[in-house]
Each structure stands twice: as structure tokens, then as C-alpha cells.
Amino acid sequence: MSDTTQKYPLWQNHYLQAMAETRPELLKSKISAAEQVVSSRLRQLASTTDDYEEQIALAAALKSLKVLKER
């Protein structure tokens, strides 16, 4: 993950760690951490219209985390 340039590193690191986790005993906590960071960033951007592309990426990340959590 560190060799890839991320467009939104503030939250993408947590998201990618959760999505890549294969150990069931760590998955829940990584999903929770990623959801918190992604939701926090969405709240920060809620009052702006400048970062629409990031808002779309954040919404997609939350959906993916939800699907992963429901597995």
C-alpha cells in the first residue's frame, strides 16, 4: 500500500487496510476505524462544494465497508 500514491491519504490508508485485512479477528476493528475516519472526513466536507469528487469517493468507501462488514 505504501508504494501507491493515494489521492486522499487522510482516509484512504485506513480504508485500504480494512479492505485488505484477511484475519477475521482484526477485520472488525479495522472496518470500524476506517468508517470513523471516512465519516469524519465526510462531515468536514459537508459544508463545501469544492471537493465533490472526494465526497463521491468517500460515499463509495462507506458502501464498500458496509458490504465487507456484512459478510
Backbone as a ProteinNet text record, in pm:
[ID]
protein_1_A
[PRIMARY]
MSDTTQKYPLWQNHYLQAMAETRPELLKSKISAAEQVVSSRLRQLASTTDDYEEQIALAAALKSLKVLKER
[TERTIARY]
80.6	0	84.7	200.1	281.3	347.8	356.4	420.1	322	198.1	96.8	65.3	61	23.8	-126.7	-169.1	-311.7	-357.4	-472.9	-526.3	-575.3	-626.6	-681.3	-619.9	-492.9	-425.4	-479.9	-551.4	-605.8	-697.1	-769.7	-862.8	-838.6	-774.3	-756.3	-669	-570.8	-486.7	-571.3	-660.1	-746.8	-840.9	-896.2	-988.7	-919.3	-802.5	-731.4	-684.9	-647.6	-609.2	-727.5	-844.3	-963.8	-998.3	-992.7	-1029	-930.8	-807	-705	-690.2	-756.2	-740.7	-799.4	-721.2	-766.7	-788.3	-743.5	-759.6	-891.2	-983.2	-1115.9	-1111.4	-1011.9	-1004.2	-965.2	-909.6	-871.5	-965.4	-1043.6	-1126.3	-1225.6	-1295.8	-1398.3	-1340.3	-1227.2	-1168	-1114.8	-1063.1	-1013.2	-1127.8	-1237.8	-1355.5	-1407.6	-1416.5	-1465.2	-1377.2	-1246.8	-1153.8	-1169.7	-1181.1	-1197.2	-1329.1	-1436.4	-1566.6	-1561.6	-1493.5	-1483.7	-1408.5	-1295.8	-1215.3	-1290.4	-1354.4	-1428.3	-1548	-1622	-1737.9	-1695.7	-1586.1	-1534.9	-1498.7	-1434.4	-1396.9	-1521.1	-1621	-1746.2	-1810.4	-1808.9	-1865	-1785.7	-1654.2	-1570.9	-1605.1	-1635.8	-1663.6	-1809.3	-1895.4	-2039.2	-2074.4	-1997.4	-2030.5	-1960.5	-1887.7	-1818.8	-1872.8	-1852.6	-1889.9	-1766.9	-1650.3	-1526.5	-1477.4	-1504	-1446.8	-1551	-1630.4	-1737.2	-1681.4	-1569	-1508.8	-1469	-1413.2	-1376.3	-1500.4	-1605.8	-1729.3	-1786.2	-1778.4	-1824	-1737	-1606.2	-1514.7	-1540.7	-1569.2	-1599.2	-1727.9	-1830.4	-1957.5	-1938.6	-1860	-1832.6	-1754.2	-1660.8	-1582	-1672.1	-1763.2	-1855	-1941.9	-1988.5	-2068.7	-1987.8	-1864.1	-1777.9	-1750.4	-1727.7	-1703.7	-1827.8	-1943.3	-2068.7	-2084.4	-2055.9	-2065.8	-1965	-1844.5	-1742.1	-1783.2	-1843.3	-1886.1	-1998.2	-2084.3	-2198.7	-2164.2	-2043.5	-2001.9	-1999.4
-120.1	0	126.2	121.1	240.3	279.1	185.7	218.2	279.6	293.6	350	492.7	584.3	721.1	727	780.9	790.1	934.4	948.5	1082.5	1144.8	1062.8	1110.9	1032.5	1054.3	972.8	990.1	1099	1120.5	1006.9	949.8	841.9	714.6	723.9	605.1	498.4	539	439.6	347.5	404.7	324.6	237.2	295.3	222	101.3	124.5	16.4	-91.3	-52.1	-151.3	-241.4	-182.1	-261.7	-354.5	-302.8	-383.8	-498.9	-480.4	-583	-680.9	-654.5	-740.3	-878.4	-980	-1117.8	-1192.3	-1133.8	-1200.1	-1157.4	-1251	-1218.6	-1148.2	-1180.7	-1120.4	-972.4	-926.4	-785.1	-706.6	-777.3	-712.4	-612.4	-653.1	-565.7	-432.4	-436.6	-312.8	-225.4	-287.1	-208.2	-144.9	-217.1	-159.8	-42	-59.4	46.4	170.5	151.6	264.7	337.1	260	320.1	395.7	337.4	405	537.5	538.9	662.5	771	735.3	832.4	882.8	792	829.7	917.8	880.5	960.1	1098.4	1104.1	1232.2	1323.5	1267	1346.8	1391.6	1307.2	1346.7	1464.7	1461	1573.1	1701.4	1690.1	1807.1	1869.2	1785.5	1834.2	1871.8	1844.2	1865.3	2010.2	2102.1	2243.9	2304.7	2224.5	2277.3	2211.8	2278	2219.6	2198.8	2230.4	2222.4	2079.9	1992.1	1858.9	1752.6	1776.5	1683.8	1546.5	1543.2	1416.1	1333.9	1400.3	1328.4	1281.4	1361.1	1319.7	1193.1	1183.6	1063.2	944	964.8	857.1	812.1	906.9	874.5	793.1	833.4	760.4	617.8	602.7	469.3	385.1	447.9	375.8	327	412.7	370.3	252.9	256.8	144.8	15.8	25.4	-93.1	-147.9	-60	-103.9	-171.2	-119.6	-179.1	-321.3	-337.6	-470.3	-566	-517.5	-600.9	-641.1	-550.1	-576.8	-679.9	-681.1	-770.4	-912.1	-934.5	-1068.5	-1165
0	0	0	62	73.1	-58.4	-153.9	-280.5	-381	-343.5	-430.8	-386.4	-481.6	-448.9	-432.4	-319.4	-291.1	-308.2	-366.6	-388.9	-258.3	-166.2	-39	76.9	106.1	207.6	349.2	376.2	510.9	554.1	461.6	496	417.5	303.1	220.1	285.1	365.6	432.4	518.9	598.9	685.8	603.5	500.3	413.7	349.5	292.1	224.2	321.4	442	542.8	578.3	591.5	622	506.5	386	269.7	245.4	288.3	264.5	380.6	491.6	610.1	585.8	611.8	591.3	722.6	833	962.9	1026.8	1043.2	1097.6	1233.3	1315.7	1448.4	1444.4	1333.9	1320.3	1228.8	1150.5	1049.2	1108.6	1212.8	1270.3	1317.6	1385.4	1436.1	1323.4	1218.5	1105.1	1027.4	1013.3	947.4	1029.2	1159.1	1247.4	1238.8	1242.3	1232.9	1098.8	992.2	859.7	849.6	901.6	898.7	974.2	1086.8	1165.4	1089.5	1028.8	955.3	832	759.5	638.5	675.2	777.3	819.5	867.9	939.6	987.9	870.5	771.2	653.6	577.2	567.3	502	573.9	706.3	783.5	759.6	748	720.7	585.8	489.6	353.9	332	427.9	410.6	379.7	430.1	410.8	289.4	214.1	96.2	-30.1	-139.2	-268.2	-355	-301.8	-379.1	-401.2	-307.6	-311.5	-342.7	-445	-481.8	-517.7	-587.2	-627.5	-504.4	-403.9	-282.2	-207.3	-208.1	-142	-205.9	-335.9	-406.4	-367.4	-361.4	-322.1	-178.8	-90.6	48.8	60	-13.1	-10.2	-61.7	-166.8	-220.6	-119.9	-50.9	50.4	163	208.1	314.4	271	146.6	94.3	92.6	47.6	42	180.9	277.1	414.2	472.4	437.9	485.4	430.8	303.6	241.6	306.3	329.6	391.5	532.2	605.7	742.5	746.9	647.2	645.3	600.2	557.5	512.8	626.7
[MASK]
+++++++++++++++++++++++++++++++++++++++++++++++++++++++++++++++++++++++

